Amino acid sequence: LTPKDETDLRWALRLGVDMVALSFVRTPADADICYQIMEEESVRVPLIGKIEKPQAVERLPEIVAAFDGIMVARGDLGVELPLEQVPIVQKRAIELCREKARPVIVATQMLESMISAPRPTRAETSDVANAVFEGADAVMLSGETSVGQYPIESVLTMSRIVSTAEQAALHATHTLDRIPETVGGAIARAAAEVGATVGAEALIAFTMSGETARRLSRYRSPIPLLAFTSVPAVRGRLAHVWGVETFIVPHVDHTDDMVAQVEQALLEIGRCQKGDRVVVVAGSPPGTAGSTNALRVHNIGDSISTNR
């Protein structure tokens, strides 16, 4: 980082940004400098590594592991690499991020023609849809909304393409067969499988850091994924993670209280009815990040009956 980069990063952290993206990443060590500054500022937000350089492509698995998320910045990547290599890098990055439960953003030149035209080309439409089919967590506009003549139309068009593609993407996205390497990862995989087997109405993740929700998300289950956290900042960090809807709830000290709390919330907002079955993933004791160790199949209404 240049001195100005460091100054800008410290300013952004003090401002309260939800995440930081680092441009022109070359090695996994590039992340360490940013993490050190975050530690000095007593602020920890997700760090997104932008894949734009050939050096980053060569060390892609290590970079995915080092960062909290990845952005495939195809504009600069296409300048640095032969054009025909860019789709291959994009697909590989998405697959690696899913394996490591890291969110991945596909960005730049997605609806480029809408900088000056009210409608995208058919090729651009297919490009956005294919990013969804490949398993991207998010797609991002840049020039279309920063300097384009049709910024609102670009957002609405992108949203419409993504929404339509997602209706079919659950069958198009490849199955993740990699065996989890952690207890939390194993429980997340089991939760997705159990949810499908028992016909669950929702997958419920209690999370302090967002990690449990990210692990569940990578399985691209058709079952709604609802994350509950007592940390407001976590909701912002999960906003671009595939399929996650996040709710803020008060902190409680017991797992049974967590389940009862969520049950009441789901009934109040009409997301579930009494008798619906949900799969709950949580850590014990509650409130400890990284403690995911429990999976429960719960029938909505049982907690209320028990409490009475």
C-alpha positions in Angstrom: 0.0 0.0 0.0 1.1 3.5 -0.7 1.0 6.1 2.2 -2.1 7.6 0.6 -3.7 4.1 0.4 -3.0 3.6 4.1 -4.5 7.0 5.0 -7.6 6.3 2.9 -8.0 2.9 4.5 -7.8 4.3 8.0 -10.3 7.1 7.1 -12.7 4.5 5.6 -12.5 2.3 8.7 -13.2 5.2 11.0 -16.1 6.2 8.8 -17.7 2.8 9.4 -17.7 1.1 6.0 -19.1 -2.4 5.8 -16.3 -3.8 3.7 -13.0 -2.9 1.9 -11.9 -4.0 -1.6 -8.2 -4.2 -2.3 -7.1 -3.5 -5.9 -4.4 -5.2 -7.9 -3.8 -8.0 -5.5 -0.7 -10.1 -6.3 0.0 -12.3 -3.3 -1.9 -13.6 -0.2 0.5 -11.4 1.8 -1.2 -8.3 0.4 -4.1 -9.0 2.8 -1.9 -9.0 5.9 -1.1 -5.3 5.6 -4.8 -4.4 5.6 -5.5 -6.7 8.4 -2.7 -5.1 10.5 -4.2 -1.6 9.9 -7.6 -2.9 10.9 -6.1 -4.3 14.1 -4.5 -1.0 14.8 -7.8 0.8 14.3 -9.7 -1.8 16.3 -12.0 -2.4 13.4 -12.5 -5.6 11.5 -14.5 -5.6 8.3 -14.5 -8.1 5.4 -11.6 -7.6 3.0 -12.3 -8.3 -0.7 -9.4 -9.1 -3.0 -9.8 -7.9 -6.5 -8.5 -10.4 -9.1 -6.9 -8.2 -11.8 -3.3 -9.3 -12.2 -1.7 -12.5 -13.7 0.2 -13.0 -10.4 -3.1 -13.2 -8.6 -4.4 -15.8 -11.0 -1.3 -18.0 -10.5 -1.9 -18.0 -6.7 -5.7 -17.9 -6.7 -6.3 -20.7 -4.2 -4.0 -19.1 -1.6 -5.6 -15.6 -2.2 -9.1 -17.0 -1.8 -8.0 -18.5 1.5 -6.4 -15.3 2.7 -9.2 -12.8 1.9 -12.8 -12.7 3.2 -14.1 -12.5 -0.3 -13.1 -12.2 -4.0 -14.0 -9.8 -6.8 -13.4 -10.9 -10.4 -12.6 -7.6 -12.0 -12.9 -8.6 -15.6 -12.0 -5.2 -17.1 -8.5 -4.9 -15.9 -8.1 -8.7 -15.9 -8.9 -8.7 -19.7 -6.1 -6.2 -20.2 -3.5 -8.3 -18.3 -4.5 -11.7 -19.6 -5.5 -13.0 -23.1 -9.3 -12.4 -23.5 -10.1 -16.0 -23.9 -8.6 -16.8 -20.5 -11.0 -14.4 -18.6 -14.1 -16.7 -18.5 -11.9 -19.6 -17.3 -10.5 -17.5 -14.5 -14.0 -16.3 -13.6 -15.3 -19.9 -13.4 -12.3 -21.1 -11.4 -12.6 -18.2 -8.9 -16.3 -18.9 -8.3 -15.6 -22.6 -7.7 -12.8 -21.9 -5.3 -14.8 -19.4 -3.4 -17.7 -21.8 -3.0 -15.4 -24.5 -1.6 -13.9 -22.0 0.9 -17.3 -20.4 1.8 -16.0 -17.0 0.5 -18.4 -14.7 -1.3 -17.5 -13.9 -4.8 -18.5 -10.9 -6.8 -18.4 -10.8 -10.7 -17.8 -7.2 -11.8 -17.1 -4.7 -14.7 -18.4 -4.6 -18.2 -21.5 -6.6 -17.4 -24.0 -4.3 -19.1 -21.4 -2.0 -20.7 -23.6 -0.9 -23.6 -26.0 0.6 -21.1 -23.6 3.4 -20.5 -25.1 5.0 -23.6 -28.1 2.8 -24.5 -31.3 2.1 -22.6 -31.2 -1.7 -23.2 -28.3 -4.2 -23.0 -27.2 -6.5 -25.8 -28.2 -10.2 -25.8 -24.6 -11.2 -25.1 -24.5 -9.0 -22.0 -27.8 -10.5 -20.8 -26.3 -14.0 -21.2 -23.1 -12.9 -19.4 -25.0 -11.7 -16.3 -27.2 -14.9 -16.3 -24.1 -17.2 -16.7 -22.5 -15.6 -13.7 -25.6 -16.6 -11.7 -25.5 -20.1 -13.2 -21.8 -20.5 -12.3 -22.6 -19.7 -8.6 -21.6 -16.1 -8.1 -22.8 -14.5 -4.9 -23.2 -11.0 -6.4 -22.8 -9.2 -9.7 -21.8 -5.6 -9.8 -22.3 -2.6 -12.1 -19.5 0.1 -12.4 -19.4 2.5 -15.4 -23.1 1.8 -16.1 -24.1 3.6 -12.8 -21.1 5.9 -12.2 -20.9 7.7 -15.5 -23.7 6.1 -17.6 -26.7 7.8 -19.0 -29.1 5.1 -17.7 -28.0 4.3 -14.2 -31.5 3.4 -12.8 -32.4 1.4 -15.9 -29.1 -0.5 -15.6 -29.9 -1.5 -12.0 -33.4 -2.5 -12.8 -32.3 -4.5 -15.8 -29.5 -6.2 -13.9 -32.0 -7.1 -11.1 -34.5 -8.5 -13.6 -31.9 -10.7 -15.3 -30.6 -12.0 -12.0 -34.0 -12.7 -10.6 -35.0 -14.7 -13.7 -31.8 -16.6 -13.8 -32.0 -17.5 -10.2 -35.3 -19.3 -10.7 -33.4 -21.8 -12.9 -29.9 -21.5 -11.4 -30.6 -24.0 -8.5 -30.6 -26.8 -11.1 -27.8 -25.3 -13.2 -25.3 -24.6 -10.4 -23.0 -27.6 -9.9 -23.1 -29.6 -6.8 -20.4 -29.0 -4.2 -18.9 -32.4 -3.4 -15.8 -31.2 -1.5 -15.7 -32.7 2.0 -15.7 -30.0 4.7 -12.5 -29.6 6.7 -14.0 -28.1 9.9 -16.7 -29.0 12.4 -18.8 -26.0 11.5 -18.4 -26.9 7.8 -19.6 -30.4 8.4 -22.6 -29.3 10.3 -23.5 -26.8 7.6 -23.4 -29.5 5.0 -25.4 -31.8 7.1 -28.0 -29.1 7.7 -28.5 -28.6 4.0 -28.9 -32.3 3.5 -31.2 -32.8 6.5 -33.3 -29.8 5.4 -33.9 -31.4 2.0 -34.7 -34.8 3.5 -37.3 -33.6 6.1 -38.9 -31.0 3.9 -37.8 -28.0 6.0 -39.5 -24.6 5.4 -36.2 -22.8 6.4 -32.6 -23.2 7.3 -31.9 -21.1 10.4 -28.4 -20.0 11.2 -27.4 -18.3 14.5 -24.2 -16.4 13.8 -22.0 -13.9 15.5 -19.5 -13.5 12.6 -21.6 -14.5 9.6 -19.4 -17.6 9.0 -22.2 -20.2 9.6 -24.5 -18.4 7.1 -21.7 -18.3 4.5 -21.0 -22.0 5.0 -24.7 -22.8 4.5 -25.0 -20.5 1.5 -22.3 -22.3 -0.5 -24.6 -25.4 -0.9 -27.2 -23.2 -2.8 -30.1 -25.0 -1.1 -33.6 -24.1 -2.5 -34.7 -23.8 1.1 -34.8 -20.2 2.4 -31.7 -19.4 4.5 -32.4 -17.1 7.4 -29.5 -15.8 9.6 -30.1 -14.4 13.1 -27.5 -12.3 14.8 -27.2 -9.9 17.7 -24.4 -8.0 15.9 -25.8 -5.3 13.6 -22.6 -5.1 11.5 -23.0 -8.8 10.5 -26.2 -8.0 8.6 -24.3 -5.6 6.3 -21.5 -8.2 5.8 -24.0 -10.9 4.7 -25.9 -8.6 2.4 -24.0 -9.8 -0.7 -23.8 -13.5 0.3 -26.0 -15.7 -1.8 -29.5 -16.4 -0.6 -29.1 -15.1 3.0 -31.8 -13.0 4.7 -30.5 -11.6 8.0 -32.4 -10.5 11.1 -31.2 -8.7 14.2 -32.2 -10.2 17.6 -31.2 -9.6 21.2 -28.4 -11.6 22.7 -29.5 -14.6 24.8 -27.5 -17.0 26.9 -29.1 -20.4 26.1 -29.7 -22.3 22.9 -33.4 -23.0 23.8 -33.9 -19.3 24.3 -32.5 -18.6 20.9 -34.8 -21.1 19.2 -37.8 -19.7 21.1 -36.8 -16.1 20.1 -36.5 -17.0 16.5 -39.8 -19.0 16.5 -41.7 -16.0 17.8 -40.1 -13.7 15.2 -40.9 -16.0 12.3 -44.5 -16.3 13.4 -44.9 -12.6 13.9 -43.6 -11.7 10.4 -45.6 -14.6 8.8 -42.5 -16.5 7.5 -43.6 -19.7 9.2 -46.7 -21.3 10.7 -47.2 -23.6 13.6 -46.2 -27.1 12.7 -43.7 -26.0 10.0 -40.4 -27.8 10.3 -37.1 -25.9 10.3 -33.4 -26.9 10.6 -31.5 -24.9 13.2 -27.7 -24.5 13.2 -26.1 -22.8 16.2 -23.1 -22.8 18.6 -23.1 -23.6 22.2 -22.6 -21.6 24.3 -24.3 -18.9 22.3 -22.5 -15.7 21.6 -19.1 -17.2 20.8 -17.9 -16.7 17.2 -16.7 -19.9 15.6 -18.4 -22.2 18.0 -20.9 -23.8 15.6 -21.4 -27.4 17.0 -25.2 -28.1 17.0 -27.9 -29.0 14.5 -31.6 -29.3 15.5 -34.7 -30.2 13.6 -37.4 -28.1 15.2 -41.2 -27.9 14.7 -42.5 -24.3 14.9 -44.8 -24.0 17.9 -43.0 -26.5 20.2 -41.0 -23.8 22.0 -44.2 -21.8 22.7 -46.0 -24.9 24.0 -43.0 -25.9 26.2 -42.7 -22.4 27.6 -46.3 -22.5 28.6 
